[in-house]
């Protein structure tokens, strides 16, 4: 029988301590890499999945945009399902890595809720930014289906470029003037201003449309009335339509061709564009909504 000597015992203890140290360092390294990008995968059928190379991973990930126009949805990253199964449940959470250190903000996120086998789908992100700056985004994806599950965290930095102003409303001053309200900075936007040619004490039967587009856009920082050339002396504003934003704002006292009382107030949003004279003559702002009567 071979007897274990004191020297061999000491060497074995040293080897064990070294092995423990290596494992501990590996664990710490894994946590450290997790702050920048972490991948995990489990499968009840023992699949060996590559989660280190984004191009060949079973859940592929690829940045597709480095610049984002403020206020516009942009496909920023793309995921591809390279499993032999559908991922019937799929979730992508998008957040800012350093929200306190930026003036930018995430406005909307449009991400797929499932990924079929072999399918690829992009994540659209809308950012708002008053000035041009780099924004670091964290994409946290989780998917499962057919006995497999996968989680992938990735960080991608984009440059947010301020876009045109984001219209949020119209403030009417009586019936003769209006001021466009925006989320961030003022600027120029395409607009159509609908007016009644004279103060409608009785119901009017026709309206006029003033289009401010191309070279002569509407300046959101100035009152609407002063931007009509030449400014009519005897008309009232019925609605201001923003075709690019897909919304119009009607005077809150407009009632199918007549003003109930032309007081100041916030316009009532209406999204069924483009507006027509016929629709406006049948439309009424009622309890914060636009109601359009049936045509006869």
C-alpha positions, 0 to 999 in steps of 0.5 A: 500500500502506498502511503501518502507523505506530508510533502505530497499532501501539501502539493495536493492542497496547493493544487486545490487552492490554485484550482479554486482561485481559477474558478473564482476568477472565472466567476468574477470575469463572467459577472464583469462581462455581464455588465456589457453583454451576457448570454444564457441558454437552457434546454431540456434536451441538452442542446449545446448552444453557441452564445458567444458569437452574435453572428452564429449564435442560436439567437442572432443579434446584429446592430443595424443603425448607428444614427437615429433621427429624433422623433422618428422610429428607427430599426436599431438592432435585429434578432434572428431565430436560428433554433430549430424551434419557434420562439413563441414567447419573445421579449425585448426590453430597451433602456438607457445605460446612463439616463441621468447623464443624457438629455435624450429620452426613449419615446417608443419601442416597437419589438417583436413578441415572437420569433418563428424558426429562421425569422428575423425581426428588428427592434424600432426605437424612437428617441427624442433629443434636444441636441445631438449626442451619443446614447448608449442603449441596453437591449435585454432579450428573452425568448422561449419555446419548444423546450428551449429558452435563451437570454441575451443582453447587449449594449449598442450606442447610437447618435441621436440627431435632433429632428423637427419639432414634435407637435403635441397640441394647439392652443386656440386664442379665441377663434382668431389665432392659435399657437402650436405646442411642441415637446422639445424645441420649436421649428418648422412643420408642414401644416394646413390651416382651415378657416371660416371666411367670417365669424360664423354667427350662423352655420357656415357652408364653406371653409378655406384651407391655407397650406403651409408646406415646402418653402413656407412651412409653419413656424411653431414658435410664432402665432399661426395668424401672422403667418398667413400671407396676407393676413385676412382681417375677418376670419376665424380658425377652425382647425390646424392639420399636421399631415406629417404627424398624422393629426389635426386639432379642432377648435374646442368650441367648433360645432358643425359649422358654428362656434358654440362660444369662441373662447380660448382653449386647447384643440381637440385631436383628430386622427382621420386624415386628410381633413376635408371641408365636408368632414369639418362642416359635419364635425363637432368637438364634444367632451374632448372628442371629435364627433363627425355626423353622418352625411345626408 
